[in-house]
Amino acid sequence: MNNFPRIIISGGGTGGHIFPAIAIANAIKAKFPTAQILFVGANGRMEMEKVPAAGYKIEGLNITGIQRGSIWKNLGLPFKLIGSIRRASQIIDEFKPDVAVGVGGFASGPLLYAAGKKGIPYLIQEQNSYAGITNKFLGKNAAKICVAFDKMEQFFPKDKIFKTGNPVRKEVIDIKGKHFSGAELLKLNPLKKTILITGGSLGARTLNNSIEKDLQKLISADVQVIWQTGKFYFQGIMDRIGATLPPQIRVLEFLHKMDLAYAAADVVISRAGAGTIAELCLIKKPVILVPSPNVAEDHQTKNAMALVNEGAALYVSDMEAELNLVDTALSLLNNPEKCKALSDQIGRMGLEHADELIANEVIKLIKN
């Protein structure tokens, strides 16, 4: 291996893809400070902003995903795909990588396909418990496939699979000894039971509707709530109920200190994205998962059931959330034995140091 290995990391679209990609890049740089790393993302997506902010160069492809519910919006997709593969080939020719890494997202497929055509070894980081069409297709020629769940041999060649877990932001899962400081920051009583609701940075309509509908039940039960609404929903919620909120209901557009919110919570209600699940397994809190139905191949439900089937989480469907979610949360909060059982079991499923394990595999591919 030369002293200046060149690595392309492709993918993005959501924080669930971008933050693990950056974590892998940072782990590679920690092991090989002279490594040259180039990101490839989708123009107009959040990676084009987040990756440069993390100190890495990024090139963009004009690629989008399938638009559900509109045939007309998908008519140009084959042309965008062909153009993206051509542009990915140009980027590869210019950068001359030793290895390529795909973390999922729109740009990952064209880049890895082009790398494979040029004989460049590539590694797939499959975050979900159910592999999507693109990764299943690319997996046949991948040099290594890093996964976060068991039973992935149903999608990929068994000899290429390596279970690493999903990389997480270390600052988010560092919650030890922070319960009181988390409560203080959020202006909550550290001795009162607290529920955290998080739908990610953009928010989740179903979670917000469920909490707003049964807010009086939470108030009457004298529990505290950390309610992260997401930027799309915050103002509407505050316009409707902001003036009547008691101090134990903390409504926030975004949680800048996620570690303190996790630390302050006794029960977490969340969507079931792969990155979020990786965090939840490492913070070891009892969790209720409400998977989003609006993702490719229903990944989130499959991710959630991988935990639920092991007794590591509770499940409420998106369709039933407005009816059952708050009652389920209050029942769990008042059942310490169930809370402990869930905490213990989800903790057993956590995998630490995924970023370093994946970085090691990347370096092995370069050496070979």
Rosetta blueprint (number, residue, H / E / L):
1 M L
2 N L
3 N L
4 F L
5 P L
6 R E
7 I E
8 I E
9 I E
10 S E
11 G L
12 G L
13 G L
14 T L
15 G H
16 G H
17 H H
18 I H
19 F H
20 P H
21 A H
22 I H
23 A H
24 I H
25 A H
26 N H
27 A H
28 I H
29 K H
30 A H
31 K H
32 F L
33 P L
34 T L
35 A L
36 Q E
37 I E
38 L E
39 F E
40 V E
41 G E
42 A E
43 N L
44 G L
45 R L
46 M L
47 E H
48 M H
49 E H
50 K H
51 V H
52 P H
53 A H
54 A L
55 G L
56 Y L
57 K E
58 I E
59 E E
60 G E
61 L E
62 N L
63 I L
64 T L
65 G L
66 I L
67 Q L
68 R L
69 G L
70 S L
71 I L
72 W H
73 K H
74 N H
75 L L
76 G L
77 L H
78 P H
79 F H
80 K H
81 L H
82 I H
83 G H
84 S H
85 I H
86 R H
87 R H
88 A H
89 S H
90 Q H
91 I H
92 I H
93 D H
94 E H
95 F H
96 K L
97 P L
98 D L
99 V E
100 A E
101 V E
102 G E
103 V L
104 G L
105 G L
106 F L
107 A L
108 S H
109 G H
110 P H
111 L H
112 L H
113 Y H
114 A H
115 A H
116 G H
117 K H
118 K L
119 G L
120 I L
121 P L
122 Y E
123 L E
124 I E
125 Q E
126 E E
127 Q L
128 N L
129 S L
130 Y L
131 A L
132 G L
133 I H
134 T H
135 N H
136 K H
137 F H
138 L H
139 G H
140 K L
141 N L
142 A L
143 A L
144 K E
145 I E
146 C E
147 V E
148 A L
149 F L
150 D L
151 K L
152 M H
153 E H
154 Q H
155 F L
156 F L
157 P L
158 K H
159 D H
160 K H
161 I E
162 F E
163 K E
164 T L
165 G L
166 N L
167 P L
168 V L
169 R L
170 K H
171 E H
172 V H
173 I H
174 D L
175 I L
176 K L
177 G L
178 K L
179 H H
180 F H
181 S H
182 G H
183 A H
184 E H
185 L H
186 L L
187 K L
188 L L
189 N L
190 P L
191 L L
192 K L
193 K L
194 T E
195 I E
196 L E
197 I E
198 T E
199 G L
200 G L
201 S L
202 L L
203 G L
204 A L
205 R H
206 T H
207 L H
208 N H
209 N H
210 S H
211 I H
212 E H
213 K H
214 D L
215 L H
216 Q H
217 K H
218 L H
219 I H
220 S H
221 A L
222 D L
223 V L
224 Q E
225 V E
226 I E
227 W E
228 Q E
229 T L
230 G L
231 K L
232 F L
233 Y L
234 F H
235 Q H
236 G H
237 I H
238 M H
239 D H
240 R H
241 I H
242 G H
243 A H
244 T H
245 L L
246 P L
247 P L
248 Q L
249 I E
250 R E
251 V E
252 L E
253 E L
254 F L
255 L L
256 H L
257 K L
258 M H
259 D H
260 L H
261 A H
262 Y H
263 A H
264 A H
265 A L
266 D L
267 V E
268 V E
269 I E
270 S E
271 R L
272 A L
273 G L
274 A H
275 G H
276 T H
277 I H
278 A H
279 E H
280 L H
281 C H
282 L H
283 I H
284 K L
285 K L
286 P L
287 V E
288 I E
289 L E
290 V L
291 P L
292 S L
293 P L
294 N L
295 V L
296 A H
297 E H
298 D H
299 H H
300 Q H
301 T H
302 K H
303 N H
304 A H
305 M H
306 A H
307 L H
308 V H
309 N L
310 E L
311 G L
312 A L
313 A L
314 L E
315 Y E
316 V L
317 S L
318 D L
319 M L
320 E L
321 A H
322 E H
323 L H
324 N H
325 L H
326 V H
327 D H
328 T H
329 A H
330 L H
331 S H
332 L H
333 L H
334 N L
335 N L
336 P H
337 E H
338 K H
339 C H
340 K H
341 A H
342 L H
343 S H
344 D H
345 Q H
346 I H
347 G H
348 R H
349 M L
350 G L
351 L L
352 E L
353 H L
354 A H
355 D H
356 E H
357 L H
358 I H
359 A H
360 N H
361 E H
362 V H
363 I H
364 K H
365 L H
366 I H
367 K H
368 N L
